Amino acid sequence: MGGGESKEQSGESKEQSDDMVPEPWRTMDWGKIKDELEWLESFRPQSDNVKHLRVLLCGPCGSGKSSFINSVDSICQKRITGPADANNAQEADPELAKTAGQSYTLKYKTHRIQKGTPGQYYPFVFNDVMGLESTNGILLEDIELTMKGHVKDNYKFDPKTPLDDSNDCYINNPTPDDKAHILVFVLAVDIIHVADPRMFMKMTEIRLAARDLDIPQIAILTKIDEKSCHLVKKDLKNVYSSTNIKNAMEKLSNTVGFPLNCIFPLKNYHGEIELKDEVDMLILTALRKILDLANDRVNATGVAAANQTANNVNRT
């Protein structure tokens, strides 16, 4: 029995060795959560051109877009909340959902995060759209229109026909607040292994459209505790020592073109009833990057607009 136990332990040790790199490839100060929360509390857009930063979430059905919004809201409220229905069941059209890859987010909706007393909000908002699918789901044209700020809240996406300027939900003259300031792809960590190649072609097309609009993009990899390796499920602090997650990030970078420093693995809140520091830290790290890049976008747009105004004045 002693030999069998030793063999079993040896096998477990080898499995752990195969799943882990000797040194984490990305450093994470897990004790800085208080600093991150203070930074978030004091965050303000650096430009007076906008009242808030608009974060557009895009990704396959079930990847965790609404759950990410809920997780950020939970951290901000210091308790588990659920303002964005992860299945959007109240707005679901079952027949349309069948043709849209089972997407239950059918309407374009702005999610604000309450700050302190009711009526006060953090200076950033999230927008979730219909799920991205290989052959159905949201159309590229509609994603481009949302990035440009032409889509009103509560517009119901049609997976067969894009929004046009004859629709009441079309914004003819979008303000800087209407436009997306960053595009965030929300993807399950195992997407490289399970998605159709056409999905990655569509993601690349969306990235190119965002690039042409000078909109920054990042990717967050969700469900790392469910779909990566047992070591991360056991302890999220192993995330940057996991070879599975490292490989997933590298494959996503090579396939779709995200720089590695713009890919953030994390776990959304799902079944928990209390907050956990390690979950919060991964989400806050991604959120800081999102808001920093969105801020850079707004600043660059403001400078460009000021320069254009100066040029126009000089011509008169």
Beta strands, then each sheet from edge to edge (+ up, - down):
strand 1: 53-58
strand 2: 109-114
strand 3: 121-128
strand 4: 182-188
strand 5: 217-222
strand 6: 263-265
sheet 1: 2+ 3- 1- 4- 5- 6-
end
